[in-house]
Amino acid sequence: MIDRARSNTAQLGHKNVEFRLGEIENLPVADNAIDAVISNCVINLSPNKRRVFEEAFRVLKPKGRLMISDIVLLKKLPVAIRQSAEAYIGCISGAVLKDEYLRTIRDAGFKEVKIMGEMKFPLEHMVNDPTVKKIIKKLKISAGKARELADSVVSVKISGVKPRIDRRKALSLRASSSLAKCNFRSRSSNSVVDGAQGLIMTST
Ligand SMILES: C[S@@+](CC[C@H](N)C(=O)[O-])C[C@H]1O[C@@H](n2cnc3c(N)ncnc32)[C@H](O)[C@@H]1O
């Protein structure tokens, strides 16, 4: 896939596009390097969504933007669907509740987290989807249950911003800087003074 993307880009002559193969839980990108992180329908597949948002936060520059589209749930899915491989591949059973999803983004440090759009899948659309068709057939889901499923799954577009100051880091740096200052008083070490000054500068 990456080879094809690279060759398409070369054919089109784009010089400012780069593809890197990696996992969303371990982005092959340096800290504070990126202006915007976008993603479409992938994070629901990750078993460690917290780590995904922490990674997005890490690679973004201060004031960098997160803009994602994903599948979330309005209510918990029945156990049979939660355990279905087909439903996982179909981006349904890996999805979490909307509130939990938003909380995970905020817990990673993002501010101004907003839902920019939300869309339910019409039942007719869902039952005609080949993957959903398979799930309905395999799990012998009744028409009523299919309607319940269609009412539980939504596609959301969410935006967030990495604040200019990473408050969580600032707090922990402030704590370490007080510690460093204490060390300085007791040990009079230059390296600790440098460290403490650096830490204070970063945290203010
Ligand atoms: C539903 S598709 C995404 C659709 C695509 N983003 C688009 O806009 O057409 C899911 C993709 O996510 C990839 N994927 C799943 N888990 C991943 C992970 N942990 N890290 C990176 N990619 C992952 C899959 O290989 C698959 O290509």
The ligand as a Tripos MOL2 file, in Angstrom:
@<TRIPOS>MOLECULE
LIG
   27    29     1     0     0
SMALL
NO_CHARGES

@<TRIPOS>ATOM
      1 C1        -11.3710    1.1680    7.8880 C.3       1 LIG1
      2 S1         -9.7540    1.2840    7.2720 S.3       1 LIG1
      3 C2         -9.4310    3.0140    7.2340 C.3       1 LIG1
      4 C3         -9.9870    3.7090    6.0620 C.3       1 LIG1
      5 C4         -9.0730    4.7840    5.4880 C.3       1 LIG1
      6 N1         -8.4800    5.6100    6.5400 N.3       1 LIG1
      7 C5         -9.8130    5.6540    4.4970 C.2       1 LIG1
      8 O1        -10.0300    6.8370    4.7640 O.co2     1 LIG1
      9 O2        -10.2040    5.1190    3.4660 O.co2     1 LIG1
     10 C6         -8.7340    0.7930    8.5830 C.3       1 LIG1
     11 C7         -7.2600    0.8050    8.2660 C.3       1 LIG1
     12 O3         -6.5680    0.9580    9.5000 O.3       1 LIG1
     13 C8         -5.4360    0.1180    9.5120 C.3       1 LIG1
     14 N2         -5.1110   -0.1370   10.9360 N.ar      1 LIG1
     15 C9         -5.7810   -0.9060   11.8180 C.ar      1 LIG1
     16 N3         -5.1980   -0.8690   13.0370 N.ar      1 LIG1
     17 C10        -4.1280   -0.0400   12.9330 C.ar      1 LIG1
     18 C11        -3.1000    0.3810   13.8420 C.ar      1 LIG1
     19 N4         -3.0870   -0.0250   15.1150 N.pl3     1 LIG1
     20 N5         -2.1460    1.2220   13.4000 N.ar      1 LIG1
     21 C12        -2.1680    1.6420   12.1000 C.ar      1 LIG1
     22 N6         -3.1140    1.2820   11.1950 N.ar      1 LIG1
     23 C13        -4.0610    0.4330   11.5970 C.ar      1 LIG1
     24 C14        -5.8990   -1.1210    8.7450 C.3       1 LIG1
     25 O4         -4.8230   -1.8420    8.2390 O.3       1 LIG1
     26 C15        -6.7420   -0.4830    7.6340 C.3       1 LIG1
     27 O5         -5.9250   -0.1370    6.5610 O.3       1 LIG1
@<TRIPOS>BOND
     1     1     2 1
     2     2     3 1
     3     2    10 1
     4     3     4 1
     5     4     5 1
     6     5     6 1
     7     5     7 1
     8     7     8 2
     9     7     9 1
    10    10    11 1
    11    11    12 1
    12    11    26 1
    13    12    13 1
    14    13    14 1
    15    13    24 1
    16    14    15 ar
    17    14    23 ar
    18    15    16 ar
    19    16    17 ar
    20    17    18 ar
    21    17    23 ar
    22    18    19 1
    23    18    20 ar
    24    20    21 ar
    25    21    22 ar
    26    22    23 ar
    27    24    25 1
    28    24    26 1
    29    26    27 1
@<TRIPOS>SUBSTRUCTURE
     1 LIG1         1 GROUP 0 **** ****
